[in-house]
Amino acid sequence: MAAQTATAMQTTKETAPAKHIPADLFGSISDAITRRAFELFESNGRWFGRDLENWFRAESELLHPLPLEVKESDEEFMVRAEVPGFTAKDLEISLEPNNLKIAGRRESTHEEKKGKTLRSEFCTDQILRSVDLPCHVDTGKANATLRDGILTIEIPKAPHAKAVHIEARTI
């Protein structure tokens, strides 16, 4: 399978939304989870105190788990995430100085055949993952590639400020 590339987006004041993904994919996924959690709240008789349980159940129903691995070297972070069935066009990668967000939405069609479905374990068509990084990174030099369902993101660390010794002067 040929390697595909995805671009890391740097947040600036003049960002243009990607052409193939809704302008605010993170927000639309969060809205869908909120709606489903409220449906669960209503179906359980509107009993308070189960908000977190409803939220986690809604997430598990709507989002595909996104297993990932984060490795650190002296110069960079290497993030590998499993995104089977997603193409580079389906993914949105957002990088902030100390946070990485990976979101994706794919369109799929399941043919309805005659007969009763006894069990269906198809993966959901949305993913969302946010990872806090332990130090600031250089957002302008990040690189992401997608190959065989594995998203690899190389994120260079931001240069550290050098310690400087300052002599006090008597005035």
C-alpha positions as CSV (number, residue, x, y, z in Angstrom):
1,M,0.0,0.0,0.0
2,A,1.4,3.4,-0.9
3,A,2.2,5.8,1.8
4,Q,-0.2,8.7,2.3
5,T,0.6,12.0,4.0
6,A,-1.4,14.1,6.4
7,T,-0.4,17.6,7.4
8,A,-0.1,18.9,10.9
9,M,-1.9,22.1,11.4
10,Q,-0.6,25.0,13.4
11,T,-3.2,27.1,15.1
12,T,-2.9,30.7,14.1
13,K,-5.4,33.6,13.9
14,E,-5.9,33.1,10.2
15,T,-6.5,29.4,9.9
16,A,-8.5,28.1,7.0
17,P,-10.6,25.0,7.6
18,A,-9.7,21.9,5.7
19,K,-11.7,21.4,2.5
20,H,-12.6,17.8,3.3
21,I,-13.4,18.0,7.0
22,P,-16.0,20.2,8.7
23,A,-14.6,23.5,10.1
24,D,-14.8,22.3,13.7
25,L,-14.6,18.5,13.7
26,F,-13.6,18.4,17.3
27,G,-16.7,20.4,18.3
28,S,-19.1,18.3,16.1
29,I,-17.9,15.1,17.7
30,S,-18.2,16.5,21.1
31,D,-21.8,17.7,20.3
32,A,-22.7,14.2,19.1
33,I,-21.4,12.7,22.3
34,T,-23.3,15.3,24.4
35,R,-26.6,14.6,22.5
36,R,-26.2,10.8,23.0
37,A,-25.3,11.2,26.7
38,F,-28.5,13.3,27.1
39,E,-30.5,10.6,25.3
40,L,-29.1,8.1,27.8
41,F,-30.0,10.4,30.7
42,E,-33.6,10.7,29.4
43,S,-34.0,6.9,28.8
44,N,-32.8,6.2,32.4
45,G,-35.7,8.2,33.9
46,R,-33.8,11.5,34.1
47,W,-32.0,10.4,37.3
48,F,-29.2,12.7,38.3
49,G,-25.8,11.5,39.5
50,R,-25.0,9.2,36.5
51,D,-23.6,12.0,34.2
52,L,-20.1,10.6,33.9
53,E,-21.4,7.1,33.3
54,N,-23.7,8.4,30.5
55,W,-20.9,10.4,29.0
56,F,-18.5,7.4,28.9
57,R,-21.2,5.1,27.5
58,A,-22.0,7.7,24.7
59,E,-18.3,8.0,23.9
60,S,-17.9,4.2,23.6
61,E,-20.9,4.0,21.3
62,L,-19.9,6.8,19.1
63,L,-16.1,6.8,19.0
64,H,-13.6,4.2,17.7
65,P,-10.9,3.6,20.3
66,L,-7.7,5.1,19.2
67,P,-4.7,3.2,20.6
68,L,-1.5,5.1,20.4
69,E,2.1,5.0,21.5
70,V,4.1,8.1,22.4
71,K,7.9,7.9,22.5
72,E,10.3,10.6,23.5
73,S,13.9,11.1,22.4
74,D,16.2,14.1,23.2
75,E,15.1,15.9,20.0
76,E,11.5,14.9,19.4
77,F,8.3,13.0,20.2
78,M,7.2,10.1,18.0
79,V,3.5,9.3,18.1
80,R,2.1,6.2,16.4
81,A,-1.7,5.7,16.3
82,E,-3.8,2.9,14.8
83,V,-6.4,4.4,12.5
84,P,-7.5,1.4,10.3
85,G,-9.9,2.3,7.5
86,F,-9.1,6.0,7.7
87,T,-7.4,7.9,4.9
88,A,-5.3,11.0,5.2
89,K,-8.3,13.0,4.0
90,D,-10.5,11.7,6.8
91,L,-8.1,12.9,9.6
92,E,-7.6,16.2,11.2
93,I,-4.4,16.7,13.2
94,S,-4.1,19.8,15.4
95,L,-0.9,20.6,17.2
96,E,-0.5,23.2,19.9
97,P,2.8,24.0,21.9
98,N,2.1,21.2,24.4
99,N,-1.0,19.3,23.1
100,L,-1.8,17.0,20.1
101,K,-5.3,16.3,18.9
102,I,-6.2,13.7,16.4
103,A,-9.8,13.6,15.0
104,G,-11.3,11.7,12.1
105,R,-14.5,11.0,10.4
106,R,-15.1,8.6,7.6
107,E,-18.1,7.9,5.5
108,S,-19.0,4.3,5.2
109,T,-22.0,2.4,3.9
110,H,-23.2,-0.9,5.2
111,E,-25.4,-2.8,2.9
112,E,-28.7,-4.0,4.4
113,K,-29.3,-7.6,3.4
114,K,-32.3,-9.7,4.0
115,G,-32.3,-11.4,7.4
116,K,-32.0,-10.4,11.0
117,T,-28.7,-9.2,12.3
118,L,-27.6,-11.2,15.3
119,R,-24.4,-9.4,16.1
120,S,-22.6,-6.5,14.5
121,E,-19.1,-5.4,15.5
122,F,-18.3,-2.8,12.9
123,C,-16.1,0.0,14.1
124,T,-17.6,3.4,14.5
125,D,-16.7,6.0,11.9
126,Q,-15.4,8.7,14.2
127,I,-12.2,9.0,16.3
128,L,-11.0,11.7,18.7
129,R,-7.9,11.7,20.9
130,S,-6.1,14.5,22.8
131,V,-2.7,14.0,24.2
132,D,-0.9,16.4,26.5
133,L,2.8,16.6,25.8
134,P,5.3,17.0,28.7
135,C,7.1,19.9,27.1
136,H,6.7,22.6,24.4
137,V,7.1,21.4,20.8
138,D,8.0,23.2,17.6
139,T,4.6,23.2,15.9
140,G,5.9,24.4,12.6
141,K,8.2,21.4,12.0
142,A,5.9,18.5,12.8
143,N,5.4,15.8,10.2
144,A,2.7,13.2,9.9
145,T,2.5,10.1,7.6
146,L,-0.2,7.5,7.2
147,R,0.8,4.0,6.0
148,D,-1.2,0.8,6.3
149,G,-3.5,2.1,8.9
150,I,-0.7,3.5,11.1
151,L,-0.5,7.3,11.6
152,T,3.1,8.3,12.5
153,I,3.6,11.9,13.8
154,E,7.1,13.2,14.4
155,I,7.1,16.3,16.6
156,P,10.4,18.1,17.3
157,K,10.8,19.6,20.7
158,A,11.1,23.4,21.0
159,P,14.6,24.7,21.5
160,H,15.3,25.2,25.2
161,A,16.3,28.6,26.5
162,K,19.9,28.5,27.7
163,A,20.7,29.2,31.3
164,V,22.5,32.5,31.7
165,H,24.5,33.7,34.7
166,I,23.9,37.4,35.5
167,E,26.3,39.4,37.7
168,A,24.7,41.9,40.0
169,R,26.3,45.4,39.7
170,T,26.5,48.1,42.4
171,I,25.1,51.4,41.3
